[in-house]
Amino acid sequence: MHRLNKDPKAYIAMLDDPARHAHQKPIEVMSALALKKGEVIADIGAGSGYFAFRLARHVGDTGRVYAVDVSPEMIVHLNRRIRDVEMKNVVTILSASDDPLLAHTTIDRFFICDTWHHIENHDRYLGLLNKMLKPRG
């Protein structure tokens, strides 16, 4: 699967494959998160937006989802999808591999799916995420 990262179109096709629903269970995930309208979520490793767009629908127009990814190709793909579906509460962030590049005290929750193993210095990264959380995040 990781070899597909070298072929962005193939990787996006794999990420958007409807067969993914069987093992990712997006409906159950959204239900378990019990998201509230107006929340600010950062989807770390957003990829093609599989979860980012679902998160955005749950936080509503008053919420925001930061779709964070290190791949310029994924960010371009996300920006096209955002434009095409006129999703106003998703913002893309082209991040560094060691820093999501989000402002401090701005995030209610972080969402990380199939990405953690790509992050090298977990302790440092968690320290950054902690600074980015709102006081009750």
Secondary structure by P-SEA (a helix, b strand, c coil): cccccccaaaaaaaaaccccccccaaaaaaaaaccccbbbbbbcccccccaaaaaaaaacccbbbbbccccaaaaaaaaaaaaaaccccbbbbbcccccccccccccccccccccccccccaaaaaaaaaaaccccc
